[in-house]
C-alpha cells in the first residue's frame, strides 16, 4: 500500500472528445422525440453519473433526472414501484435480484465499472498500511453500512482479511452510504475513513490529510452493474444512454474518475 494523491481532475478532459464512430453509430436516435429518463444511481457513482449526463445531454435532445442513494434503498424503491427507467447499482446482487423477481430483463444487465477503495486519514502519517488504524490517535473510523452499501461490505472484507474488524469495532461508525462517509471525512468529524477512490480528489483540500491506496485484491471486486427497469416506458431512450455509458467515451470518463473498467482482467489497478 502506498500513500498517494489520486485521481487527477485534468484527466477528465480526455473524455470530452467525441469519437466520430460513436456519433455516427447513434445518429438514428437524434430524431427521437426529446425525453427525460429517470436514473437511480448508487451514491458512489453520483459525480460520474452527473458528468456522463451532461455529456449525453450536450450530444442529444434528451435529458437525465438523477436520484442517488445507497444501492439497497434504491433497490427497495424500485421493487415498490418507484418510476425509474435505469438503475446504476454499486454491486451485481441487486440487479440480479431485480431480474430474478421480474423487475428487469436479464438482457439489459451490464457491468459498467469496478469500484475501488481508498483509506483516507485526517492527519498524515509515515505509516503506509492498515496498522495505523490501531493508533490511539485514531478514535473514529467511518465505513459505509455493510448491510446497505457494497463499499461498506468491501471495507469489512478488507478489515477481516487483516484481522482488524474486531480490534477496531469500538472505533467504527456506519453512515448509510459511501457519499456520507466522504462527507463526514470532508468536514473532519472522523479520523479515518474507507472511501470510494472516485471521491478521493475532493478530500485533498486539507493539506494535513492523505490517502493510502489499498490493494483491490484484498476485497471482493466491487463490480457495479446497471439494469433497465421493466416498467419503464422509455426503454429505447434508456438503451441509448446505456450505450453512451458503455461507449469508449463514457468508459474513458469512468476510468479517469477512479474506477476500473469491466475488461480490467484481474482487477489490477489502472495507472
N, C-alpha and C positions, 0 to 999 in steps of 0.2 A: 504494500500500500504506500502511496506517495502523497505528500501534501502538494496540492496543486490549485491553481486558479483555473477554472474550467469554463467552457462554452463561450467562445468569443462572439459577441453580437455582430462583429464585422462579417462573419461567415454567412449571415442571413442574406447579405447582398447577392451571394452566388445564386440563391434560389429565385431571384426576381427576373431572371432572363427566361422568357417564354420560348421553349423549344418549338420549332416550326412543325415538327412531326406531331407533337401534342395538339397544337392548334388545328391543324388540318384534320386530325382524327376526330375532333369534336365539333367540327363545323355544323353537322346536321342539328345539333342541339341548340344552336343560336337562334333558330327560327321558332323554337317552342315559346309559348306564352310565358311571360315572366311570372315566377312563383317564389314563394318563401317556404323554405323547408326548415323543419324544427329538428334540431340535433341535440341529443343528450350526450354530454361529454364528461368523462371521468376528470376529476379536478386536476390531476397532474398534467393533463393534456390541454388544459384551457388556453394557455398562452399560444401554444402551437395551433390549436383549432382557430383561434382568433386571427392569426396570421394567414392560415390557409383560407379562411372565409373571405378575408379582404382581397386576397389574390384571385380567388374564384369569382367574387362579385365584380372585380375590375375587368374580368375576361368573359363575362356572360351577363345576361339580363336578370339573373336570378339572385336572391338574397338568402342569407343564412341567419336563423334565430337560434342562439345557443343557450342551453340550460346546463349548468355544471353542478356536480356534487360527487359524493362517493359512489363508486360503481354499485355497491349494494343498495343504496337508496334509489338510484336511478332505475336499477333493475326492478325494484319493487313498484315504482311508479308506473313503469311500462306494463307490468302484469296487472295493474289496477286500472289500465285504460288511459294513461296519460297520452296526449296526442303528439307523440314523437314520430318522426319519419326515419331517423337514423340513430343508432346507439354506438358510441365510441367508448368501449369499456377499457378498464385497465387490466383485464385478465381474459382468459378464454372460457372460464367456467360459466359466467353469466350469459354470454352469447349462446353457449351450448345449451344452457337451460331454457333460454327463450325458444330455441329451435325445438328442443325436446317437448316443450309444453305448448307448442303451436302458436307462439307469438312471432315467429320469424321463420323464413325458409333457409334451409341449410346451404343452398347455393349462394346466398348473399353474405355468408360469414367469411371474413378475410382477416388476416393478420396485417396490421398497418404499421406497427412499431414494437420495439422491445425496450422496456424501461430499464433504467439503471439507478442504483442508489449511491448517494454520496454522504459522508459524515461531515456535518458542519459543527465547528467548535466556536463558541463565543470568544474565547481567549486562545490565541495561537500558542502552540507548544512545539517542542522539539520531537515529541513522540510522533510516530507515524503508523501506529496500529491501535487496535481497539482497547488495549490495556489502559490507555489514558482515561477511559470511562470509569475506571475503578478509583481514580484520584478523588480525594475528599473535597477538592475544589469544585468538582462537578457534582452538583446536587440534584439537578433536574434534567432529564433526557426525554425528548419528545419523539414518539414514533406514531405513525397513523394507526388507528384502531385495527388490529389484525383481523377482527371479526367482520369488518366492513370494507377495508381497503387492501387491495393486493400489495401495495407498497409496504403496508404495515405487516402483512404476513411474511414478506421477503425480509423485512428487518428482523422479525422474530427468528426466522430460519437462520439468519446470519449470526445472531447472538447465541442461539442454541448450538450452532456448529462450534463456536469458540467457548462454550460452556460458561457464558456470561449472563444468560437470561435470568436465572435465579439469583445470581450475585448482584444484579442491578435492579431487581424487581422493585425495591423501595424507592428507586430514583425515577422510574418510568412513569410518564404521563401519556395519555392516549387521546389526542384530538381525533375527530371523526374521520378526516381525510388528509391527504398529503399536502394540500394547499394550506390547511390550517396549521400544519406543522411548520411550513415555510413562514407563515405569518407570525407565529409565536417566536420563531428564530429572529425574524426581522426586527421585532420590537424588543427583543432581548430578555424575554421572561423565562427562557430556558438556557442552560449552559451548553447543551449539545443536542443534536437532532439528526435523525436519519431522514434526509430529504431526497426528492427526485433530482437527479442530475440536471434535468431541464429547468429546475428552479434555482440552480446554484448561482448563476450570474447575479441575480437580484439580491443576493445575500452577502456580496463582497463590498458593499459600501462602507462598512465598518473596517477600518484598517487593522484592527486588532483581531478580527476573526479570520478563520481559514477553513479550508476544505481538505478532507482526506479521501482520496479516491479508493473505492472498495472494489475488490475483485468480483466480477459478475459470476464467477464460478462458485462463490461462497453462498449462493442462494439460488433457488429455482428461477429460471428465466421469467421475467415479468413480461410475458407475451401478451400484447394488447390487441384485441380483436374488435372489429366492427360488425354490425349486422343491421340490415334494413328491417324495420318493424312491419309486421304483416298487415296491420290495419292502416298503413299509410295509403293515402290516395294520390301521392306524388312520387310514386316509385321511379318513374323514368327520370325525373329531375334528380332524385336522390342517387340513382345509379350514376348519373353524370358527375355529381360531386364525389362519389366514391372513386370513380375513375380518375378524377383530378388528384385526390389524396394519394392514390397508388401510382400516379404517373412519376416520371423522372423528376419533374419539377417539385411535386409535392413531397416525394421521398427525400430529395436533397434538403429541403427546408427542415423536414423532421430530423434528419441526421444532424444538421447543423444546430439544432436546438437541444442536443444532448441525448439522443436516442440511438439505439442500434436499429438496423433495418432487418426485415424478415429474412433476408438472404445472408445474414451475418455468420453463417456456418455454425461454429461452436460458441457463438455469442461473445467472441473476444471483442475487446474494446476497439472501436474505430478511432483512429487518430485524426 
